[in-house]
Amino acid sequence: MTLSQFEHRQDEAEVAIRVSICIPTHNGARWLKETLRSALTQTYESLEILVVDDASTDRTLEVVRSFRDARIRVEVNERNLGMVRNWNRCVKLSKGSLVKFLFQDDLLYPTCVEKMTRIFEENQRVGIVFAPRDTLLENPDDAVAVAWKNRCGTLHTRFKSLRRVNRGGALFEQWLSDGFRENWVGEPSSVMLRKTCLEQVGMFNTRMHQTVDLEMWIRMMYFYDVGFIDEPLSAFRFHSASATMTLTSRITNTLWLERMWLLEGLLRQKGIRENYPQIKRLRLQEAGQVILGQIVRIWRHYPMQVLYMTWSLGDYLKHFLLALVHRAPSIHE
């Protein structure tokens, strides 16, 4: 085969890629082999598996490179970008017209990509498709894990009703009536997105830390129709690191402005801002809750990360003031 023939076949292969399974990783060697196998056993063929490693210091890259499969593509960040920016880099590097996230410790069931892709092909107005997920507990006897599963094991039933294809605006309003308090969709591993829609609404909110996916799902629902498949197509793994991260964020108070940034992210969209002024009222109510929460922490002598809180508050106030004069920088890259 000549060089030109090889390059031509390579171009044809890239054009054929319909779905990018994006796996953002950071020190994920423990679960990654099982995760990759679940991606490789998909019944849908027109896909790539894009692993974007965020400067891991464990055996993550060794595990990925132990797989000899042409569908796997590995990109390595020169420096650690952090969780959200690495998610955004996955989207930018993806070659498929559909983006299917898969976290380093989660699993996809074999027909997941095939069934989700079919809805996008049937309806061009669909921008997001999701399905329920099973929950895998590392320690089924752990009271914290069991409580989390009882509270978050089933999410989609918060919506009044779901069909195969739903009007996104109607679901947006249902969610808004509850104040966007909980994630009614699920984690990124249970969702597929149309890349052109992502490019229109903006990437993941870089000011957020934990509920960043929730803010993205809300924005997508406002602008696009929503597909739903009423069967588990993935598995979310809840393990000791998950519990530790949640506990640490509560102790260090690093999420104290998380909902403020969620609401800011929604208000940066002109249509949402003009059609739903109640979100500004939600922001005012949330500001009151934030102040009250810090008063309670002081009264109970909880630890306060003074320097971090001062910096993060300054960053938020700067953004808020610039937004008033329409000069705020993008928080969605």
C-alpha positions in Angstrom: 0.0 0.0 0.0 1.4 3.4 -0.9 1.5 6.3 1.5 -1.3 8.2 -0.3 -3.5 5.1 -0.1 -2.8 4.7 3.6 -3.6 8.3 4.3 -6.8 8.0 2.2 -8.0 5.0 4.3 -7.1 6.8 7.5 -9.2 9.8 6.4 -12.1 7.5 5.6 -11.8 5.9 9.0 -12.0 9.3 10.7 -15.0 10.4 8.6 -16.7 7.2 9.7 -16.4 8.0 13.4 -19.9 8.8 14.6 -19.5 8.6 18.3 -16.6 9.6 20.6 -16.6 7.8 23.9 -14.6 10.3 26.0 -12.8 9.0 29.1 -11.3 11.8 31.1 -8.7 10.3 33.5 -6.6 11.3 36.5 -5.0 8.6 38.6 -7.7 6.1 37.6 -5.6 2.9 37.2 -7.6 1.0 39.8 -10.8 0.8 37.7 -9.7 1.8 34.2 -9.2 -1.7 32.7 -12.8 -2.7 33.4 -14.0 0.7 32.1 -12.1 0.4 28.8 -13.4 -3.2 28.3 -17.0 -1.9 28.6 -16.3 0.7 25.9 -14.7 -1.8 23.6 -17.6 -4.3 23.8 -20.1 -1.8 22.5 -22.4 -3.2 19.7 -22.1 0.1 17.8 -19.1 0.1 15.6 -18.6 3.7 14.3 -16.8 5.0 17.3 -13.5 6.1 18.8 -12.5 5.8 22.4 -10.7 9.0 23.4 -8.8 8.9 26.7 -7.5 12.3 27.9 -5.2 11.9 30.8 -4.9 14.9 33.2 -1.2 14.4 34.2 -1.7 11.2 36.2 1.0 10.1 38.6 -0.1 6.4 38.9 -0.2 3.6 36.3 -3.1 5.1 34.3 -1.2 5.5 31.0 0.3 2.0 31.4 -3.1 0.5 31.8 -4.5 2.3 28.7 -1.5 1.5 26.5 -1.8 -2.2 27.4 -4.8 -2.3 25.1 -4.0 -3.0 21.5 -7.1 -1.6 19.8 -7.0 1.0 17.0 -10.2 2.6 18.3 -8.4 3.8 21.4 -6.7 7.2 21.1 -4.7 8.7 24.0 -4.0 12.3 24.7 -1.9 13.5 27.7 -2.1 16.9 29.2 1.3 18.5 29.8 0.0 19.8 33.1 -3.0 19.1 35.3 -6.0 21.1 34.1 -8.4 20.0 36.7 -11.6 18.0 36.3 -13.8 20.5 34.4 -11.2 21.8 32.0 -10.3 18.2 31.2 -13.9 17.4 30.4 -13.9 20.4 28.0 -10.7 19.3 26.4 -12.2 15.9 25.8 -15.1 17.5 23.8 -12.7 19.7 21.8 -10.4 16.7 20.9 -13.3 14.4 20.0 -13.8 13.5 16.3 -17.3 12.2 16.5 -20.5 14.2 16.0 -21.9 12.6 19.2 -20.1 12.7 22.5 -20.5 9.9 25.0 -18.7 10.5 28.3 -17.5 7.5 30.3 -15.8 8.2 33.7 -12.7 6.2 34.6 -14.5 4.1 37.3 -17.9 3.7 35.5 -19.2 1.1 33.0 -21.2 1.1 29.8 -23.5 -1.8 29.0 -23.0 -3.3 25.5 -25.9 -1.7 23.8 -25.6 1.8 25.4 -24.1 3.6 22.5 -26.2 1.9 19.9 -29.5 2.7 21.6 -28.6 6.3 22.4 -27.3 7.0 18.9 -30.5 5.7 17.3 -32.5 8.5 19.0 -30.2 11.2 17.6 -30.5 9.7 14.2 -34.3 9.7 14.4 -34.7 13.3 15.6 -32.4 16.1 14.6 -33.8 18.4 17.3 -32.5 16.1 20.1 -29.4 17.5 21.7 -29.1 15.3 24.8 -30.1 11.6 25.5 -30.0 10.0 28.9 -31.0 6.8 30.6 -31.1 5.4 34.2 -27.9 3.8 35.6 -27.3 1.1 38.0 -25.3 1.9 41.1 -22.3 -0.3 42.2 -21.3 0.0 45.8 -17.7 -0.8 46.6 -18.8 -1.7 50.1 -22.5 -2.7 50.3 -22.2 -2.6 54.2 -21.0 1.0 54.3 -23.8 3.1 55.9 -22.8 6.2 54.0 -22.8 4.4 50.6 -26.2 2.8 51.3 -27.7 6.1 52.3 -26.3 7.7 49.1 -27.8 4.9 47.0 -31.2 5.2 48.7 -31.2 9.0 48.0 -29.6 9.1 44.5 -30.1 5.6 43.1 -33.1 6.6 41.0 -33.1 10.2 39.6 -35.4 10.5 36.5 -38.6 9.8 38.4 -38.4 13.5 39.6 -39.7 14.5 36.2 -43.5 14.2 35.9 -43.3 11.9 32.8 -40.7 11.0 30.2 -41.2 9.7 26.7 -38.7 8.6 24.2 -38.4 12.2 22.9 -39.4 15.1 25.1 -39.7 18.8 24.6 -36.7 20.2 26.4 -38.4 23.4 27.5 -41.1 21.5 29.3 -38.6 19.5 31.3 -36.6 22.7 32.0 -39.7 24.3 33.6 -40.4 21.2 35.7 -36.8 21.3 37.0 -37.0 25.1 37.6 -40.1 24.6 39.7 -38.0 22.6 42.1 -35.2 25.3 42.0 -32.7 23.0 40.2 -31.8 21.6 43.6 -31.0 18.0 42.6 -29.6 16.2 39.6 -32.6 14.7 37.9 -30.6 13.3 34.9 -27.5 11.6 36.3 -23.7 11.7 35.9 -22.0 12.1 32.5 -21.6 8.4 32.0 -25.4 8.1 31.7 -25.7 10.8 29.1 -24.9 11.4 25.3 -24.6 14.8 23.7 -24.7 16.2 20.2 -21.4 18.0 19.7 -22.8 20.8 17.6 -25.3 21.6 20.4 -22.4 21.7 22.9 -20.6 24.2 20.7 -23.7 26.3 20.5 -24.6 26.4 24.3 -21.0 26.4 25.5 -18.8 23.9 27.3 -18.9 22.9 31.0 -18.9 25.7 33.6 -15.2 26.1 34.6 -16.1 27.9 37.9 -17.9 24.9 39.3 -16.5 21.9 41.1 -19.0 19.2 41.7 -22.5 19.8 40.2 -21.1 21.1 36.9 -22.9 18.3 34.9 -26.2 19.4 36.4 -25.8 23.0 35.0 -24.9 21.6 31.6 -28.0 19.4 31.4 -30.2 22.3 32.4 -28.8 24.5 29.6 -29.1 21.8 27.0 -32.7 21.1 28.0 -33.6 24.8 27.5 -32.4 24.8 23.9 -32.9 21.3 22.6 -35.3 18.3 22.8 -34.3 15.5 25.1 -34.2 11.8 24.4 -34.8 9.2 27.2 -34.4 5.4 27.2 -36.2 3.8 30.1 -33.6 1.1 31.0 -30.2 1.2 32.7 -27.5 1.5 30.1 -24.5 2.2 32.4 -23.3 1.6 35.9 -22.1 4.3 38.3 -19.5 3.2 40.8 -19.7 4.7 44.3 -16.5 3.9 46.2 -14.4 5.2 49.1 -12.8 8.0 46.9 -16.3 9.3 46.1 -17.3 9.5 49.7 -14.0 11.0 50.7 -14.3 13.8 48.1 -17.8 14.6 49.2 -16.8 14.7 52.9 -13.7 16.8 52.2 -15.6 19.4 50.2 -18.1 19.7 53.1 -15.3 20.1 55.7 -13.2 22.5 53.6 -16.3 24.4 52.4 -15.0 24.6 48.9 -18.5 24.3 47.4 -19.9 27.3 49.2 -20.5 29.3 46.0 -21.4 26.2 43.8 -25.1 27.0 43.4 -24.3 30.7 42.8 -22.1 29.8 39.9 -24.8 27.3 38.6 -27.3 30.2 38.5 -24.8 32.5 36.9 -24.1 30.0 34.2 -27.8 29.9 33.4 -28.2 33.6 33.4 -25.3 34.0 30.9 -27.7 32.6 28.3 -29.8 35.6 27.0 -32.9 33.5 26.3 -33.0 32.0 29.8 -32.2 35.4 31.4 -35.1 37.2 29.5 -37.7 34.4 29.7 -37.2 33.3 33.3 -36.6 36.3 35.6 -37.4 34.0 38.5 -33.9 32.6 38.2 -32.6 36.0 39.4 -34.8 35.7 42.4 -33.4 32.2 43.0 -29.9 33.8 42.9 -30.9 36.3 45.5 -32.4 33.6 47.7 -29.3 31.5 47.3 -27.1 34.5 48.3 -29.1 34.7 51.6 -28.6 31.0 52.2 -24.9 31.3 51.6 -24.6 34.1 54.1 -26.7 32.2 56.6 -24.6 29.0 56.1 -21.4 30.8 56.9 -22.8 32.4 60.0 -23.8 28.9 61.2 -20.3 27.6 60.4 -18.7 30.4 62.5 -21.2 29.8 65.4 -20.4 26.1 65.4 -16.7 26.7 65.1 -16.4 24.7 61.8 -13.1 25.2 60.0 -13.1 28.1 57.5 -10.7 28.3 54.6 -10.4 32.1 54.9 -7.9 32.7 52.1 -9.7 30.5 49.6 -13.1 31.9 50.5 -11.8 35.5 50.2 -10.4 34.8 46.8 -13.4 32.9 45.5 -15.8 35.6 46.8 -13.7 38.2 45.0 -13.8 36.2 41.8 -17.6 35.9 42.0 -18.2 39.5 42.8 -15.9 40.6 39.9 -17.8 38.4 37.5 -21.2 39.6 38.8 -20.3 43.3 38.4 -18.9 42.8 34.9 -22.0 40.9 33.9 -24.1 43.9 34.8 -22.3 45.9 32.1 -22.2 42.9 29.7 -18.4 42.5 30.0 -18.1 39.3 32.0 -15.6 36.8 30.6 -17.0 33.4 29.5 -17.4 30.8 32.2 -18.1 28.1 29.6 -14.9 28.6 27.6 
